[in-house]
């Protein structure tokens, strides 16, 4: 029996933000900002010239991460985010540029301020965990 007896289940963030259409818009705005912002030049250089394939991967990842369909895992296995990012030098500047792009994308696409802040609070430590430059690794990893 559920411990939430008498309480409605909380809908997944995926549904609260508007589903796949909102995730798609968020990821598109993220990469658009990466292409446009001078502060993101360094992280943009870590990506292929054509962002089409990675856009689709991130759309699937974020949809699943937000409680939507598990297409990312079914196609690519466990995310292993840090391991997948180890080939790329990620330090404080790269983390900050990524967050600049993602926070702007959140501001542009997630209407509910409380939900937007909840997502922001979850992705900030995740971005920090990706740091792998010597001398700049996240706490406990250097």
N, C-alpha and C positions, 0 to 999 in steps of 0.2 A: 504494500500500500504506500502511496506517495506521502512524503512528509509535508507536502503542500496542500493537504486536505482542506478544502474550502477556499483555496486561493487559486486564482487563474495563473497559468504559467506565463512567465514573462516572455513576450515575443523576442526572437533573436534580433540583434541589431540590424542584421541584413534586411529584415522586413520593416523595422522601424524607420530606416533611412530611405526606403522606396525600392528595395530589391536590386536586381542586376542592373537595371538602367542607371541607378544612382552610382553603383560601384563602377560601372563602365565610364560614366562621366567623371568621377573622381580620379580614376587612373588616367584617363585622357588628359584631364587638366594638370595632373601631376607631371606627366611627360611633356605637355605643352610648356609648362613653366620651366622644366629642365632645359628645354630647347631655347627658351627666351631669356632667362635670367642670367646676367653676367656672373652672379655669385654661384651659379650651378655649372659653370663651364668645366670645372674639374671633374665633377661626377658624370657629366654628359660625355666626357672623353673616355670614360670607362665602359661605355656602351657602344654597340654596333651603330653604324650610320643609320640603318633602318631599324626603327624602334617597334615595328609592327608585331613581331613575334613576342618580344618581351612585354609589350602592352597586354597581349592576350594571356600570358602566363600570370602577370600581376593581377589581372581582372579575376582569374580563377582563384588565385591565392586569397585575395582580399574577400571575395564572396564567401569562401569557405571559412576564413578566419572570423568573419562577422556572423557566422551561423547559417550561411546559405548552403547551396548544393556542394557536395564534396567532389567536384570535378578535378580540382588540383591534385588531391591525394590519389584519386583513382587513376590519373594519368601519369603522375610523376613520383608517387610514393610520399614518404614522410618529407615535410618541408626541409628539415635540416638547414635552416637558413644560414646559420653562421658558417657551416661547412661549405655551403654553396657559394658563399661570398669570400672565402679565404683567398682565392686567386686574385682578388682585387684589393689594392691597398686602400684601406678605409681607416681614416683617423678622425680627429675632431672636426677638421674643416669639411670633410666629406659627409660626416654625420650631420653637421649643421646645415649644409647645403641640401641634403636629402630632406631634412625636417622643414626647411624653408619652403621647398617645393610641395611637400605633402601637406603642411599646415595651410598653405595658400589654397591647395586643391580642396581640402576639407572646408575651409571658409566659403569657397565658391559653390560647393555641391551639397553639403549637409545642412539642411534648413534648421533643424532643432539644435539650439545652442548647447543644451545639456548633453545630448547624444554626441554632438561634435566634440565636446570637451572630454567626454568619456573615452572616445576613440583616441583623441590626442594624448590623453594620459596613458593609454596602453601602448601606443606606438613609440613614444619617446624613449622608454627604457629598451624597447626592442631595437631601435636605431642605435642606441648606445652599445648594445650587445654585439653589434656587427663590427665594431672597431677592432682592427687587427694590426695596425701599424706598430712596429717595434717602439716601445716607449709610450705608446698611446692606447694600449689595449684597455678594455673596460676593467673596472675594479675587480680584483680577484683573478685576473687572467694575465697580468703583466709580469 
